[in-house]
Amino acid sequence: MASVLDSYLPSQDKLQSRLDKVITGNPTVPKPLVGFPTSLRSSLSWTREEIEQDLDKCILRLSDEDIQALEAACKTLSNFPKEGNIAAETYPLPSDLVRKLRSVSEQCYKGRGFMVVKGLDPSMYSAEQNVHIHAGIAAHVAPHHGFVNRARTKVMGYVMNAGSEDVHMAPGFTDGALAFHTDSSEILSLYAVNVASEGGLTYVSSGYQLYNDLIKISPQILKTLSENWVLDTYQDYAKHPPVNRAMMHVVDSNNVSFTFSRYPMTGYKKRQRNASLPPVTDAQMEALDTVQCLLEKNSIPLPWERGDIVFINDMALFHARSAFKEKASAGRELIKFYLRDPEQNWPIPQTAKENWDTLFGPNKPDGERSEEWDMLYKSGEGAASNG
């Protein structure tokens, strides 16, 4: 087992020290891994310098006419009172705006992996209207919703600071920093209904670039990531037992996908990994720290502010968050969706299929699927993945 289990988010000095040891420990040219891509040649692979040059391509600025069309479509939803009925057909938009939103899907799956939609003012809408507009936009980007809670019932979540030092909370529902992770979805969408008064920046980093870096530095870490990990759920095991899953999945000769988080292995503050589970190994701790360090080096803060909606390829990109402060009168508030676009037909490797089915598959004994949109959903309540 790891001699000293590092914290959920080690200091940059500790991470750099770990990376230095990995590099000096592999002085020769690494041998290629059998069954793994030799490199990932994709627009989803980018360095910080490359994405900074391309950043404007990752922003969609809604025009006044676009916003008017979204508001008009929102009004038509009175004919479809249930949020589950929100679809491209029930949220009609002009063809030019539809084309713009379809380009968001293309950018997420086949471009740089993320897009920020700018121009909305959440203060102009009710809480219900903000949900409807977000869902209406999403219906034209990636129309299928994934479950956001462990009970596999709800498809909408709120991300807010709901914890304190005295409460056992996942890191995503505190005001602390989040390590780089994925939410194990296809497309993660976050709508900034309100932002923090200080900090709370969301960072993205390319998992494909991470793969290419590791194949040169230490392919063994990629092998470790692709092996089975026992992930703590920090829940009643009778209802939600530990999850057995890889952190990285080989899709084909030029694609991989990630379902990665430090949290189930390291715990967070008062939530500590169950001692009855297999201890974290030295190889796993080395992988966790090296991944965090390399992702930090290639990350950029998203250029988003209040009213912006971000769509992130959650299979190819990692995201993180800086710690934040907020005003008592107006805290940081995000609306979260897990989405997928079936038209993109992103291949799901067998090792990730169980997780994919959990999010997007049926949740009824008869093979049907029922989705709940709970406007009173509490931040962190039964959430499936949060840091």
N, C-alpha and C positions, 0 to 999 in steps of 0.2 A: 504494500500500500504506500501511498505518498507519505513521506516522513512528516511533512508539515502541510496540512491542508490550507492553501491560500484562501484569502477572503474572496467574496463575490467579485470584487473589483480591485485588484492589486494596484499599487502605485505604478506610474510610468517607469520609474527606476527599476522596480522589481521585474516588470515585464521586459524591459530592455535587457536586463541581466539574464533573464531566461532565454531570450532570443540569441544573445551572444553565446551562451553555452551551447545552444542547438547548432549554431553555425560552426563554432570551433570544434564541436564534437563530430562534425561531418566534413573533414578536410578534403576528402577525395570526391570525385564526381559520383553522385549517387547512381545506383543501378536502377533501371526503369522497373516500375511495378507491373506485374502481369495482370491484365484485365482492367487496367486503368488508362485513361487518355494520357498520351505523352505531353500534351498541352491542350489548352482550350482556346481555339481561335474563334473569337466571338466578339461582337460589339458590346456584349455584357461584361467583357473583361476590360477594365480601365484603371489607370492610375489617377492619383489626385490631380496631377498636372493636366492630364488628358481631359478629365471631366470638367475641370474649371474652364477649359477652352470651349467645351461643348455645352455648357450649362444653359445657355439661352435656348437650345433645342429641347431642353427638358422642362420648359415652362410654357403653359398655355394661358394666355391672358384673354379672359372673356371680355367681349365688347359689350357696350350698353345694350345693343340689340340682342346679344346672346342671353344676357341676364333677364331682359324683358320676356324672352321666350321661355326661359326656365320658370319664371314666376307665373306666366300664363298657364304653362303645363301643370304647375302645382295646384292651380285653382280647379283644374278639371278633375282632380282626384276626389272631389266630393261625390263623384259618380262611382268611385271605387273606395269605399270607406276603410277597407283593411289595407295596411301597409304591405302585406304580402302580395297584394295585387299590383304593386308598382312594377312595371315592366316597360320595355321600349314601346310596346303597343299602347299602354295606358298613360304613358308620359311622352306624348308626341312632341317632337322638336323639329325645327326647320332642317332641311337636308344639309345645309352648310354647317350647322352646329353639330349635327349627327356625324358628319365627316370629321370634324375636329375631335370629337370625343372618341371616335373609332381610332384616330391616330394615337390617342393616349394608350389604348390597348396595344397597338403595334409597338410603341416605344417601350412599354413595359416588358413585352415578351421578346421582341426582336431588336430593340434599340439599346439604349443605355440602361434600361431596367427600371426607370422611375419617371414620373411626370408630376409637376406641381400645377394645379389649376388655380388661377388667381382671379380675383375680381368681386367675389361675394362679400356682402356685409351682413354678418349674422344678426346684428342688432336690429335690422330691418324686419326680421321674421320672428314668429313664435317658435317655441321649442319644437313643436310638431312640424312646422314648416321647414325648419332647418333639417330635420330628419328626412322629410319628403324630398327636398331639393338634393340632398346628398344621395339619397337612394335613386332619385330620378337620373342624376348624372351617372351614377354607377351602373344603372340598367343599360346604358348605351356603351359603357366601357367594358364591363365584365358582369354579365347579368345573373350569374349563379352565386348564391350566398352560401357561406360555410357557417357552421355553428360556432359561436364564440364562448359557450359555456360547457362545462363538463357533462351536464345533464343532457346535452345535445337537443336543446329546445329553442334557444334564442339565437337570432342572427344579427343582433345589434348590440353593441357594447359601448359603455362610457369609460374613458380613461381620465380619472381625476385623482387628486391626492386625497385618499380616504383613510390614510393610516397615520400612526405616530410611533414613537419609540416604544410605546407600551403595547402595541397591537401587532399581532402576527399577520403581516401583510406581505404579499408578493412585491418585489421591487417596483413593478410597473405602477402600483397604486400608492406610491409614496412620493415625496419630493426629492428623493435621492437620484444619483446618476444611475443609468442603466448601462450594463456592459453590452457589447455587440451580441446580437442574437437574431434569430428568426422567430416568427410566430407559427411556423409550420403550415402556412396557408399557401395559396398560389399568388394572389394579389392582396396585399394589405392596403386598405384605404383609411386614412385618418382626416377628419374634418376639424379644423381648429376653430371651434365655436368661441373659445377664449384662450388667450395665451398668458404665460406667466409674466409678472412684472420684471423679473430678472432671471436669466438662464432659461432652462427648458428647451434648448435647441435639440432638434433631431438630426442625427448624423447618419449618412449612408456610406457603405463601402462595398466594393465588388467582391463577391465570393469567388467569381471566376478568376479574378486577378490573384486572390488568395491562393487558389489552387495552383496557378502557374508559378507563384513564388515558392510554395512548398515543394513542388516537384523538383525545383532546383536546390532548395536548401535542405529539405528533409522529407523525402517521400514516405518515410516510415510514419510520419504524423498523419498523412493522408490515409494510410492503412489503418492506423488507430481510430481515426474518425469514422471509417467505414465499418468498423467492428461493432458488435452489440454492446450497448451501454445500458445499465440499469438506472432509470431516472425516477427519482422520488417525486411523488405527487403532493406530498405534505397534506394528504387527506386521509379519511377513514379508508383503510385498505380493503375493507369489505365492500365498499362502493367504488372506490377508485384506486385499484392496486398499482404498484410501481409499473412503469412502462419500460418494455425492452425494445430498444430501437437504436439504429445507427445515427450518428450526427451528420453523416454525408453519404450520399447514394450515387453510384455510377449509373447514369441513364443510358449512354451509348458511347461511341468512340470520341465524341466531341462535346458531351454535355454531362453535367452532374447536377444534383440538387442538394440543398442543405435543410436539415431540421435540427437546428443548433441552439443550445442555451447552456450557460454555466450554472444557472440557478438550481436545476434539479440535482446537480452534483455538489455544489459548494454550500447551498443554503443561502439565507439572507437574514442577517441580524438574529432575531429570536426564532426564526424558522431554520432549524438545523437538520441536516440529512439524518435519516433514521439509522441508528447504529446497527440494526439488524440487516441492513442492506450490504451488498458487497462493498468494501472500502474503495475509495478512489485510488487508482494505481498511479505510480510515478509517470507512466506513459500517458495516461489520461490527463494528468495535471499539466504535463509538459505540452500536450496538444492544446488544452484550454488556454493556457497563458500565451503560447506562440500565436495562436489564432487571434487573440485579443490584440496583441502587440502589432501584428502585421496589418490587421484591419484598421487600427487607429492611424497608422502611418499613411494609409491611402484614403482616409475618410474626408468627407466634406460636410459642412452643415447645410441642411436644406434651406433654400431661400424662401422660407414661408413665414407668414404672419397671420394675424387673425383673419378668418374668412377663407383661407386657402385650404384646398383639399389635395392631399398627396396620394398617389397610387404607386406602390412599390412592388416589384417582382420579389416575392418573399421566398422564392426557391433559389434565386441566384444572387440576391443582395442581402446584406446584413444591415441592421439599423441599431442605433444606440441613442442615448439621451443624456444631456448634461443635467446636473442638479439645478433646482430652481427655487425661487421665492415667489410668493403670490400675495396679492392683497386679500384681506379678509372679506371684502365686499365682492370680489370677482376672482375666483380661482381659475387655474388652467383647466380647460375642459375640451376633450376631444371625443368625437363620435367615431366609432371603429366598426368597419366591416371586413370580413374575410370574403374574398371574391374569386371567381374564376371565369374565364372566357372560353367556352367550349369550342368556339371557332378557331382558336389558336392551337388546340389539340396538343398541348404540352404533354409529352410522354411521362407517365408515372412509373418509376422503377418498382419492381416487386417488393423491395425492402421498405418502400415508403407507402405502399398501397393501403395498409391497415390504417395509417394516420390519415391518408386522403379520404378513405371511406368514412372514417369517423367524422370528418368535417362536412363532406359533400354527399355522403350516401344516405339511404333511407334511415329513419329513426322509429319506424313503426313495425310491429310484428308481422304485418301483412305486406311488408316491402314498400309501403308508401312513406312519404316524407311530409312532416308538418313543421312549419316554422312560426315562431312567436316573435313579435315586435313589441317589446315592453318599454314603453316610454318612461316608466318609473324604475327601470333597471338600475340598481345601485352599482357604483364603481367597485369592481373587484369581486362582485357577488358570483361565486361559482365559476369564475373565469377559467378558461382552458389553458391559456399561455400568456404569461405576463413578465417577461424579462429573463 
